[in-house]
Amino acid sequence: MKTIASVLAANFKHWGLRHIFGIPGKAVSPILFELLNEDIEFVLSKHEAAAGFEAAGYALLNDKIGVAIGTSGPGGTNLITAAGQASASHLPLLIITGHPSMKETGKALGQDSSPFGTDLVNMFKHVTKFSERVERGDMLQPYLQHALEKALSGVKGPVHLSIPFDVLLEEIEPFELDLPKTYDMISPNIGDVIEKLDHAARPLLFLGKGVHSSRAYEEVQRFAEHWKIPVITTPGGKGTFPSNHSLSLGAFGLGGTPEAAQYFHDKVDLLIVIGSSLSDMSTAGLSEAMYPGHVIHFDYNPTFIGKSIQVPTTPVLGDIKTNLRTILSDIPESNNETFLSEPEPILLHENDPGERMSAVQVIRAMRNALPEDAIVFGDDGSHSFYGIQHFDIYKPGTYYFDDIFGAMGNGIGYSIGAQLAAPEKTIVCLVGDGCMFMHGTEISTAFNYDAPVLFIVVNNGRLDMVEKGMRKMIGTSIGGIYETPMDAAKFAESMGLSAYTCLNPFEVRDCIHEALQIMKETNKPIVIEALVDENEIPPTMGRQ
């Protein structure tokens, strides 16, 4: 017989997890002590929401699942934001929260997480695929198994279990659960899709972050090349298709390119949407006059199919990668090298006299200095939309950004978790000063746990996207400018990190080169602060 806490830790080990993220508290402490016996590192985050972001980033690059632990009451409510973010990002995340005591439930308890206090199970139901309380030891195995199946099947996402302190100490027969295998569904509409593609005169391929979720990069590229279909991406689909491909038109929606907008303007007869709900962020600038004649919509989730663009639509439900492979099964592989051009160095420009540098120049300096396979996590804000518009992608799967839930600070946590999951990769976080104010203390977590993330802080002393949006809509702004701006370099140095402050793009480029070399030697994160023009108009003003 073993305690439930021990059984949980043994299963974490069995799943191949080397790190668990969270903040301790009495209600969950039995799990943390058992992690020591399994040689699993508990990563002490600075905020529970950030612990959830880190666990989600860990899941993204270990291609398994991430686990975040928070104590009862406020530890759990803080993790709700991380659950909402993981749901929007379609990442499998197991959140475990505590409760003081099952036996004492109904009495007045500190940090009560039951229906008599802060009912965490019901709170999490709205942002997870499964949320339940394990009230007895014999409930753990079926609830944990169901949670794993929900997290990893269909549209992946977060799940939550609340386990009281006394239940964690209850002894049960040990068990071992494998991570469930998924069974992919093939759409019955495949034949109709091929026929429509063969007869389309002016088709367009619109890629969303579902391509990231399914890892269907190769299939999407073959699909586009065989039918010679130009490709655009949603903001969340940035990074799914190489920018130096002859069929690439760049992004559409917020942060979109003129080329993508122009192709829509010239009338599309068939729009093939792959892995996108077509939110207002993705369709910004798309008027009814620009609507295509027909839509083919690949997605696991039918909820938004046919709703954002109301034209005749053919749904292709199921796993994107599997359905694309089925379509391509009788099509010979092409030599995609003929579609790719050699990346060219991007010219950098000095600032105007007396002016700060443009955020565009920061992005170009990043592209010049970073290796082609560096993975960039864009945090929420206009800085990432500059990246969507101006950061060229040479290898699919190297730029991640969420344009739906948009929790500020998520990219900081994602990048740290991703680095711990894949220490051999170059991980970069593109972040603004607003996000750093919100969850910037997590750079200390990166430092303490040897996660050598390169944090590039685009600093203009304001909540740029909000502040500029207010000015556009009503002519003034309120609450968007920091009275005391962040000094990101000093902030980083106060937590032990090395940091640079850059005043022009040439300094950004050179500091990136230097930082990458130092991080290889020290295995520690570094912060590069780029001071940018406060009055520059970001590429986010197309949203109504």
Secondary structure, 3 states (H helix, E strand, C coil): CEEHHHHHHHHHHHCCCCEEEECCCHHHHHHHHHHHHCCCEEEECCCHHHHHHHHHHHHHHHCCCEEEEECCCHHHHHHHHHHHHHHHHCCCEEEEEEECCCCCCCCCCCCCCCCCCCCHHHHHHCCCCCEEECCCHHHHHHHHHHHHHHHHCCCCCEEEEEEEHHHHCCEECCCCCCCCCCCCCCCCCHHHHHHHHHHCCCEEEEECCHHHHHCCHHHHHHHHHHHCCCEEECCCCCCCCCCCECCEEEECCCCCCHHHHHHHHCCCCEEEEECCCCCCCCCCCCCHHHCCCEEEEEECCCCCCCCCCCCCEEEEECCHHHHHHHHHCCCCCCCHHHHECCCCCCCCCCCCCCCCECHHHHHHHHHHHCCCCCEEEECCCHHHHHHHHHCCCCCCCCEECCCCCCCCCHHHHHHHHHHHHCCCCCEEEEEEHHHHHHHCCHHHHHHHCCCCCEEEEEECCECHHHHHHHHHHHCCCCCCECCCCCCHHHHHHCCCCEEEEECCHHHHHHHHHHHHHHHHHHCCCEEEEEEECCCCCCCCCCCC
